[in-house]
Amino acid sequence: LSACGTPPAKPGGLSAAQVSTLQENGFQQTDDGWELSFADKLLFESDSATLAGKSRAAVEKIGKALLSVGIERLRVEGHTDNVGSDAYNNKLSLARAEAVAGVLNSVGIASSNLTVLGLGKSKPVADNATASGRMENRRVTIIVSAP
């Protein structure tokens, strides 16, 4: 097997090439796995799940890079700030995650390989007491699922 030319898998079942691609595209290893938060790259306007222009292009780029190294199983989590009711924020966060999942699907990642969740305001990354904090919390996170 050592002559096959394929580098050994890293912990978590990922090859060296896959880990390198994840790191090059801004993914960080967390307790949940390899995670990319679009907080600084893919922000949503308040009360919006629209993904347009640069944000759509960023998701397409990430999706193509992941596919190029055989990473196809992803969890897509949508998040909101704390403005509005829990029910509304759960629905909005799911719509945000679905918007990103739709772009990933359009570049070739099968819908059956995408787990899409709306987590509402349950996992803030910044203080919702400020406008900039609320903006950071309106985001989508992509997590590489175990192979």
mmCIF file of the C-alpha atoms, coordinates in Angstrom:
data_MODEL
# 
_entry.id   MODEL 
# 
loop_
_atom_site.group_PDB 
_atom_site.id 
_atom_site.type_symbol 
_atom_site.label_atom_id 
_atom_site.label_alt_id 
_atom_site.label_comp_id 
_atom_site.label_asym_id 
_atom_site.label_entity_id 
_atom_site.label_seq_id 
_atom_site.pdbx_PDB_ins_code 
_atom_site.Cartn_x 
_atom_site.Cartn_y 
_atom_site.Cartn_z 
_atom_site.occupancy 
_atom_site.B_iso_or_equiv 
_atom_site.pdbx_formal_charge 
_atom_site.auth_seq_id 
_atom_site.auth_comp_id 
_atom_site.auth_asym_id 
_atom_site.auth_atom_id 
_atom_site.pdbx_PDB_model_num 
ATOM 1   C CA . LEU A 1 1   ? 0.000   0.000  0.000  1.00 0.00 ? 1   LEU A CA 1 
ATOM 2   C CA . SER A 1 2   ? 2.876   2.399  0.601  1.00 0.00 ? 2   SER A CA 1 
ATOM 3   C CA . ALA A 1 3   ? 3.589   2.503  -3.117 1.00 0.00 ? 3   ALA A CA 1 
ATOM 4   C CA . CYS A 1 4   ? 0.105   3.678  -4.074 1.00 0.00 ? 4   CYS A CA 1 
ATOM 5   C CA . GLY A 1 5   ? 1.141   7.335  -3.838 1.00 0.00 ? 5   GLY A CA 1 
ATOM 6   C CA . THR A 1 6   ? -1.816  8.408  -1.720 1.00 0.00 ? 6   THR A CA 1 
ATOM 7   C CA . PRO A 1 7   ? -0.761  10.158 1.476  1.00 0.00 ? 7   PRO A CA 1 
ATOM 8   C CA . PRO A 1 8   ? -2.189  8.686  4.673  1.00 0.00 ? 8   PRO A CA 1 
ATOM 9   C CA . ALA A 1 9   ? -5.390  10.104 6.050  1.00 0.00 ? 9   ALA A CA 1 
ATOM 10  C CA . LYS A 1 10  ? -5.189  12.695 8.810  1.00 0.00 ? 10  LYS A CA 1 
ATOM 11  C CA . PRO A 1 11  ? -7.180  12.325 12.032 1.00 0.00 ? 11  PRO A CA 1 
ATOM 12  C CA . GLY A 1 12  ? -10.859 12.577 11.208 1.00 0.00 ? 12  GLY A CA 1 
ATOM 13  C CA . GLY A 1 13  ? -10.444 10.617 7.994  1.00 0.00 ? 13  GLY A CA 1 
ATOM 14  C CA . LEU A 1 14  ? -9.182  13.510 5.845  1.00 0.00 ? 14  LEU A CA 1 
ATOM 15  C CA . SER A 1 15  ? -6.168  13.316 3.565  1.00 0.00 ? 15  SER A CA 1 
ATOM 16  C CA . ALA A 1 16  ? -3.307  15.809 3.714  1.00 0.00 ? 16  ALA A CA 1 
ATOM 17  C CA . ALA A 1 17  ? -4.611  17.395 0.490  1.00 0.00 ? 17  ALA A CA 1 
ATOM 18  C CA . GLN A 1 18  ? -8.085  17.780 1.975  1.00 0.00 ? 18  GLN A CA 1 
ATOM 19  C CA . VAL A 1 19  ? -6.751  19.364 5.173  1.00 0.00 ? 19  VAL A CA 1 
ATOM 20  C CA . SER A 1 20  ? -4.588  21.708 3.113  1.00 0.00 ? 20  SER A CA 1 
ATOM 21  C CA . THR A 1 21  ? -7.574  22.769 0.992  1.00 0.00 ? 21  THR A CA 1 
ATOM 22  C CA . LEU A 1 22  ? -9.666  23.376 4.106  1.00 0.00 ? 22  LEU A CA 1 
ATOM 23  C CA . GLN A 1 23  ? -6.951  25.534 5.647  1.00 0.00 ? 23  GLN A CA 1 
ATOM 24  C CA . GLU A 1 24  ? -6.370  27.464 2.413  1.00 0.00 ? 24  GLU A CA 1 
ATOM 25  C CA . ASN A 1 25  ? -10.078 28.306 2.286  1.00 0.00 ? 25  ASN A CA 1 
ATOM 26  C CA . GLY A 1 26  ? -10.320 29.568 5.860  1.00 0.00 ? 26  GLY A CA 1 
ATOM 27  C CA . PHE A 1 27  ? -11.667 26.494 7.641  1.00 0.00 ? 27  PHE A CA 1 
ATOM 28  C CA . GLN A 1 28  ? -10.641 26.076 11.281 1.00 0.00 ? 28  GLN A CA 1 
ATOM 29  C CA . GLN A 1 29  ? -10.605 22.838 13.231 1.00 0.00 ? 29  GLN A CA 1 
ATOM 30  C CA . THR A 1 30  ? -13.121 22.975 16.097 1.00 0.00 ? 30  THR A CA 1 
ATOM 31  C CA . ASP A 1 31  ? -14.744 20.496 18.447 1.00 0.00 ? 31  ASP A CA 1 
ATOM 32  C CA . ASP A 1 32  ? -17.441 20.030 15.767 1.00 0.00 ? 32  ASP A CA 1 
ATOM 33  C CA . GLY A 1 33  ? -14.922 19.320 12.989 1.00 0.00 ? 33  GLY A CA 1 
ATOM 34  C CA . TRP A 1 34  ? -13.542 21.584 10.266 1.00 0.00 ? 34  TRP A CA 1 
ATOM 35  C CA . GLU A 1 35  ? -15.662 24.730 10.291 1.00 0.00 ? 35  GLU A CA 1 
ATOM 36  C CA . LEU A 1 36  ? -15.920 27.794 8.104  1.00 0.00 ? 36  LEU A CA 1 
ATOM 37  C CA . SER A 1 37  ? -17.919 30.657 9.457  1.00 0.00 ? 37  SER A CA 1 
ATOM 38  C CA . PHE A 1 38  ? -18.868 33.194 6.863  1.00 0.00 ? 38  PHE A CA 1 
ATOM 39  C CA . ALA A 1 39  ? -19.216 35.842 9.572  1.00 0.00 ? 39  ALA A CA 1 
ATOM 40  C CA . ASP A 1 40  ? -16.551 38.002 7.956  1.00 0.00 ? 40  ASP A CA 1 
ATOM 41  C CA . LYS A 1 41  ? -17.167 36.925 4.351  1.00 0.00 ? 41  LYS A CA 1 
ATOM 42  C CA . LEU A 1 42  ? -20.859 36.222 4.023  1.00 0.00 ? 42  LEU A CA 1 
ATOM 43  C CA . LEU A 1 43  ? -23.100 38.459 6.047  1.00 0.00 ? 43  LEU A CA 1 
ATOM 44  C CA . PHE A 1 44  ? -26.801 38.902 5.603  1.00 0.00 ? 44  PHE A CA 1 
ATOM 45  C CA . GLU A 1 45  ? -28.708 42.121 5.905  1.00 0.00 ? 45  GLU A CA 1 
ATOM 46  C CA . SER A 1 46  ? -31.122 42.311 8.786  1.00 0.00 ? 46  SER A CA 1 
ATOM 47  C CA . ASP A 1 47  ? -34.314 40.387 8.005  1.00 0.00 ? 47  ASP A CA 1 
ATOM 48  C CA . SER A 1 48  ? -32.841 38.905 4.793  1.00 0.00 ? 48  SER A CA 1 
ATOM 49  C CA . ALA A 1 49  ? -31.814 35.504 3.464  1.00 0.00 ? 49  ALA A CA 1 
ATOM 50  C CA . THR A 1 50  ? -30.748 36.840 0.064  1.00 0.00 ? 50  THR A CA 1 
ATOM 51  C CA . LEU A 1 51  ? -27.370 35.666 -1.191 1.00 0.00 ? 51  LEU A CA 1 
ATOM 52  C CA . ALA A 1 52  ? -26.108 37.800 -4.038 1.00 0.00 ? 52  ALA A CA 1 
ATOM 53  C CA . GLY A 1 53  ? -23.000 38.923 -5.885 1.00 0.00 ? 53  GLY A CA 1 
ATOM 54  C CA . LYS A 1 54  ? -19.769 38.496 -3.942 1.00 0.00 ? 54  LYS A CA 1 
ATOM 55  C CA . SER A 1 55  ? -21.375 36.268 -1.328 1.00 0.00 ? 55  SER A CA 1 
ATOM 56  C CA . ARG A 1 56  ? -22.678 33.838 -3.931 1.00 0.00 ? 56  ARG A CA 1 
ATOM 57  C CA . ALA A 1 57  ? -19.278 33.798 -5.648 1.00 0.00 ? 57  ALA A CA 1 
ATOM 58  C CA . ALA A 1 58  ? -17.556 33.064 -2.314 1.00 0.00 ? 58  ALA A CA 1 
ATOM 59  C CA . VAL A 1 59  ? -19.813 30.057 -1.682 1.00 0.00 ? 59  VAL A CA 1 
ATOM 60  C CA . GLU A 1 60  ? -19.286 28.791 -5.243 1.00 0.00 ? 60  GLU A CA 1 
ATOM 61  C CA . LYS A 1 61  ? -15.498 29.047 -4.801 1.00 0.00 ? 61  LYS A CA 1 
ATOM 62  C CA . ILE A 1 62  ? -15.606 27.135 -1.507 1.00 0.00 ? 62  ILE A CA 1 
ATOM 63  C CA . GLY A 1 63  ? -17.902 24.452 -2.951 1.00 0.00 ? 63  GLY A CA 1 
ATOM 64  C CA . LYS A 1 64  ? -15.666 23.906 -5.984 1.00 0.00 ? 64  LYS A CA 1 
ATOM 65  C CA . ALA A 1 65  ? -12.538 23.744 -3.816 1.00 0.00 ? 65  ALA A CA 1 
ATOM 66  C CA . LEU A 1 66  ? -14.120 21.157 -1.528 1.00 0.00 ? 66  LEU A CA 1 
ATOM 67  C CA . LEU A 1 67  ? -15.316 19.064 -4.460 1.00 0.00 ? 67  LEU A CA 1 
ATOM 68  C CA . SER A 1 68  ? -11.847 19.168 -6.039 1.00 0.00 ? 68  SER A CA 1 
ATOM 69  C CA . VAL A 1 69  ? -10.462 17.210 -3.080 1.00 0.00 ? 69  VAL A CA 1 
ATOM 70  C CA . GLY A 1 70  ? -13.459 14.907 -2.611 1.00 0.00 ? 70  GLY A CA 1 
ATOM 71  C CA . ILE A 1 71  ? -15.104 16.659 0.327  1.00 0.00 ? 71  ILE A CA 1 
ATOM 72  C CA . GLU A 1 72  ? -18.836 16.410 -0.271 1.00 0.00 ? 72  GLU A CA 1 
ATOM 73  C CA . ARG A 1 73  ? -20.539 15.853 3.101  1.00 0.00 ? 73  ARG A CA 1 
ATOM 74  C CA . LEU A 1 74  ? -21.324 19.173 4.754  1.00 0.00 ? 74  LEU A CA 1 
ATOM 75  C CA . ARG A 1 75  ? -23.495 20.627 7.481  1.00 0.00 ? 75  ARG A CA 1 
ATOM 76  C CA . VAL A 1 76  ? -24.757 24.130 6.716  1.00 0.00 ? 76  VAL A CA 1 
ATOM 77  C CA . GLU A 1 77  ? -25.937 26.126 9.734  1.00 0.00 ? 77  GLU A CA 1 
ATOM 78  C CA . GLY A 1 78  ? -27.804 29.412 9.488  1.00 0.00 ? 78  GLY A CA 1 
ATOM 79  C CA . HIS A 1 79  ? -27.746 31.967 12.304 1.00 0.00 ? 79  HIS A CA 1 
ATOM 80  C CA . THR A 1 80  ? -29.433 35.248 13.172 1.00 0.00 ? 80  THR A CA 1 
ATOM 81  C CA . ASP A 1 81  ? -29.013 38.115 15.576 1.00 0.00 ? 81  ASP A CA 1 
ATOM 82  C CA . ASN A 1 82  ? -31.403 38.445 18.513 1.00 0.00 ? 82  ASN A CA 1 
ATOM 83  C CA . VAL A 1 83  ? -33.865 40.849 16.897 1.00 0.00 ? 83  VAL A CA 1 
ATOM 84  C CA . GLY A 1 84  ? -37.315 39.275 16.523 1.00 0.00 ? 84  GLY A CA 1 
ATOM 85  C CA . SER A 1 85  ? -39.086 36.259 17.944 1.00 0.00 ? 85  SER A CA 1 
ATOM 86  C CA . ASP A 1 86  ? -37.498 32.844 18.319 1.00 0.00 ? 86  ASP A CA 1 
ATOM 87  C CA . ALA A 1 87  ? -39.902 31.357 15.773 1.00 0.00 ? 87  ALA A CA 1 
ATOM 88  C CA . TYR A 1 88  ? -39.119 34.055 13.206 1.00 0.00 ? 88  TYR A CA 1 
ATOM 89  C CA . ASN A 1 89  ? -35.359 33.787 13.736 1.00 0.00 ? 89  ASN A CA 1 
ATOM 90  C CA . ASN A 1 90  ? -35.446 29.996 13.421 1.00 0.00 ? 90  ASN A CA 1 
ATOM 91  C CA . LYS A 1 91  ? -37.272 30.314 10.097 1.00 0.00 ? 91  LYS A CA 1 
ATOM 92  C CA . LEU A 1 92  ? -34.922 33.072 8.845  1.00 0.00 ? 92  LEU A CA 1 
ATOM 93  C CA . SER A 1 93  ? -31.783 31.176 9.853  1.00 0.00 ? 93  SER A CA 1 
ATOM 94  C CA . LEU A 1 94  ? -33.027 28.083 8.017  1.00 0.00 ? 94  LEU A CA 1 
ATOM 95  C CA . ALA A 1 95  ? -33.698 30.189 4.900  1.00 0.00 ? 95  ALA A CA 1 
ATOM 96  C CA . ARG A 1 96  ? -30.121 31.531 5.092  1.00 0.00 ? 96  ARG A CA 1 
ATOM 97  C CA . ALA A 1 97  ? -28.693 28.023 5.387  1.00 0.00 ? 97  ALA A CA 1 
ATOM 98  C CA . GLU A 1 98  ? -30.884 26.860 2.492  1.00 0.00 ? 98  GLU A CA 1 
ATOM 99  C CA . ALA A 1 99  ? -29.631 29.749 0.334  1.00 0.00 ? 99  ALA A CA 1 
ATOM 100 C CA . VAL A 1 100 ? -26.016 28.655 0.897  1.00 0.00 ? 100 VAL A CA 1 
ATOM 101 C CA . ALA A 1 101 ? -26.890 24.971 0.449  1.00 0.00 ? 101 ALA A CA 1 
ATOM 102 C CA . GLY A 1 102 ? -28.561 25.833 -2.869 1.00 0.00 ? 102 GLY A CA 1 
ATOM 103 C CA . VAL A 1 103 ? -25.355 27.395 -4.151 1.00 0.00 ? 103 VAL A CA 1 
ATOM 104 C CA . LEU A 1 104 ? -23.297 24.409 -2.964 1.00 0.00 ? 104 LEU A CA 1 
ATOM 105 C CA . ASN A 1 105 ? -25.754 22.142 -4.772 1.00 0.00 ? 105 ASN A CA 1 
ATOM 106 C CA . SER A 1 106 ? -25.445 24.231 -7.954 1.00 0.00 ? 106 SER A CA 1 
ATOM 107 C CA . VAL A 1 107 ? -21.675 23.561 -8.094 1.00 0.00 ? 107 VAL A CA 1 
ATOM 108 C CA . GLY A 1 108 ? -22.155 19.811 -7.763 1.00 0.00 ? 108 GLY A CA 1 
ATOM 109 C CA . ILE A 1 109 ? -22.531 18.901 -4.104 1.00 0.00 ? 109 ILE A CA 1 
ATOM 110 C CA . ALA A 1 110 ? -25.497 16.552 -3.883 1.00 0.00 ? 110 ALA A CA 1 
ATOM 111 C CA . SER A 1 111 ? -28.415 17.676 -1.740 1.00 0.00 ? 111 SER A CA 1 
ATOM 112 C CA . SER A 1 112 ? -28.309 14.273 -0.034 1.00 0.00 ? 112 SER A CA 1 
ATOM 113 C CA . ASN A 1 113 ? -24.813 15.159 1.256  1.00 0.00 ? 113 ASN A CA 1 
ATOM 114 C CA . LEU A 1 114 ? -25.944 18.432 2.826  1.00 0.00 ? 114 LEU A CA 1 
ATOM 115 C CA . THR A 1 115 ? -27.446 18.698 6.289  1.00 0.00 ? 115 THR A CA 1 
ATOM 116 C CA . VAL A 1 116 ? -29.146 22.079 6.556  1.00 0.00 ? 116 VAL A CA 1 
ATOM 117 C CA . LEU A 1 117 ? -30.023 23.583 9.943  1.00 0.00 ? 117 LEU A CA 1 
ATOM 118 C CA . GLY A 1 118 ? -31.517 26.846 11.134 1.00 0.00 ? 118 GLY A CA 1 
ATOM 119 C CA . LEU A 1 119 ? -30.208 27.638 14.609 1.00 0.00 ? 119 LEU A CA 1 
ATOM 120 C CA . GLY A 1 120 ? -31.770 31.064 15.026 1.00 0.00 ? 120 GLY A CA 1 
ATOM 121 C CA . LYS A 1 121 ? -30.105 33.192 17.668 1.00 0.00 ? 121 LYS A CA 1 
ATOM 122 C CA . SER A 1 122 ? -28.914 30.238 19.777 1.00 0.00 ? 122 SER A CA 1 
ATOM 123 C CA . LYS A 1 123 ? -25.183 30.452 18.930 1.00 0.00 ? 123 LYS A CA 1 
ATOM 124 C CA . PRO A 1 124 ? -24.054 34.077 18.764 1.00 0.00 ? 124 PRO A CA 1 
ATOM 125 C CA . VAL A 1 125 ? -20.384 34.754 17.999 1.00 0.00 ? 125 VAL A CA 1 
ATOM 126 C CA . ALA A 1 126 ? -20.581 38.416 19.029 1.00 0.00 ? 126 ALA A CA 1 
ATOM 127 C CA . ASP A 1 127 ? -22.475 40.665 21.427 1.00 0.00 ? 127 ASP A CA 1 
ATOM 128 C CA . ASN A 1 128 ? -26.004 41.335 20.187 1.00 0.00 ? 128 ASN A CA 1 
ATOM 129 C CA . ALA A 1 129 ? -26.024 44.608 22.157 1.00 0.00 ? 129 ALA A CA 1 
ATOM 130 C CA . THR A 1 130 ? -24.156 46.389 19.354 1.00 0.00 ? 130 THR A CA 1 
ATOM 131 C CA . ALA A 1 131 ? -24.959 46.859 15.667 1.00 0.00 ? 131 ALA A CA 1 
ATOM 132 C CA . SER A 1 132 ? -21.599 45.364 14.644 1.00 0.00 ? 132 SER A CA 1 
ATOM 133 C CA . GLY A 1 133 ? -22.157 42.364 16.902 1.00 0.00 ? 133 GLY A CA 1 
ATOM 134 C CA . ARG A 1 134 ? -25.619 41.744 15.477 1.00 0.00 ? 134 ARG A CA 1 
ATOM 135 C CA . MET A 1 135 ? -24.149 41.952 11.968 1.00 0.00 ? 135 MET A CA 1 
ATOM 136 C CA . GLU A 1 136 ? -21.554 39.275 12.833 1.00 0.00 ? 136 GLU A CA 1 
ATOM 137 C CA . ASN A 1 137 ? -24.288 37.008 14.160 1.00 0.00 ? 137 ASN A CA 1 
ATOM 138 C CA . ARG A 1 138 ? -26.204 37.106 10.861 1.00 0.00 ? 138 ARG A CA 1 
ATOM 139 C CA . ARG A 1 139 ? -24.140 34.388 9.220  1.00 0.00 ? 139 ARG A CA 1 
ATOM 140 C CA . VAL A 1 140 ? -23.908 30.888 7.832  1.00 0.00 ? 140 VAL A CA 1 
ATOM 141 C CA . THR A 1 141 ? -21.394 28.300 8.965  1.00 0.00 ? 141 THR A CA 1 
ATOM 142 C CA . ILE A 1 142 ? -20.243 25.334 6.875  1.00 0.00 ? 142 ILE A CA 1 
ATOM 143 C CA . ILE A 1 143 ? -18.928 22.294 8.757  1.00 0.00 ? 143 ILE A CA 1 
ATOM 144 C CA . VAL A 1 144 ? -17.256 19.334 7.091  1.00 0.00 ? 144 VAL A CA 1 
ATOM 145 C CA . SER A 1 145 ? -19.083 16.185 8.177  1.00 0.00 ? 145 SER A CA 1 
ATOM 146 C CA . ALA A 1 146 ? -17.225 12.975 8.876  1.00 0.00 ? 146 ALA A CA 1 
ATOM 147 C CA . PRO A 1 147 ? -16.593 10.929 5.714  1.00 0.00 ? 147 PRO A CA 1 
# 
